[in-house]
Amino acid sequence: MSTVAVLGTGIMGAPMARHLAGAGHEVRAYNRTRAKAEGLGATVAASPAEAVAGADVVVTMLSDGPTVASVMEGITLGADQLWWQASTIGLEWIERLGGGFVDGPVLGTKQPAEQGKLTVLASGPGRERLGDVFGPVSARVVDLGDEVGTGTRMKLVLNTWVLALVEGLSETIALAEGLDIDPRQFLEIIEGGLMDTPYAKLKGNAMIDRSFDPSFPLALAAKDAGLVAEAAAAAGLDLPLPALIRDRMGKAVELGHGEADLSATFLASCPERS
């Protein structure tokens, strides 16, 4: 078993730390808000440096690139230490952080994290040595090769699909209500057909019920949409939708719903009924 430093114990990092400790790893957890690192079966560290010192594996599960850079500032890893960068930080921050890590963003939200059923999109040298760390937190590990950044590029592609689905669903539900159509009947009509997806029922009912308990916060979803828009522009692609989704979700964030679930983007279309 390994000594694992988990830096960031929020919605995703906390259950990951808990599963790693439950699998027998010695886990040291650090979070800016100390209370969020307690009760996970891990030793709570007072600083990132304290958590990392002597650890075999360092896991960063943080909100964005600047936060990862801030937490890792001043830390020099030894040649035998592996850094699994699990946060979704975008391509620019992959380059700015220097790429000296396993680029392994995860696919999944609160429930799969709690169940230890995330999907790891692993790229970069050293990923093959992380099997006993990936195992307790994931149901699937996708090996994307030796190039650091491939995992992040794949995560951006997957996020494009999820974000477009949620935003499109929010506007569909809003239109149904605006036209005095029962939105639940819309969900019933598509159920079981080619237009159906389990996510439509899950998020659609949340929108209808105005129930936005966060499985993934809206503010981070808006951030991710921005990362997609930046990547598309850098690739020379004319893709207007990611920026539109970023701005739409940003509107709901400005209305005070940033800590709610990403499905709360619906409230940008129906703020008066929030």
Summary of the structure (lengths in Angstrom):
residues: 274
radius of gyration: 19.3
end to end distance: 48.3
largest distance: 63.1
contacts: 916
relative contact order: 0.11
helix: 53%
strand: 14%
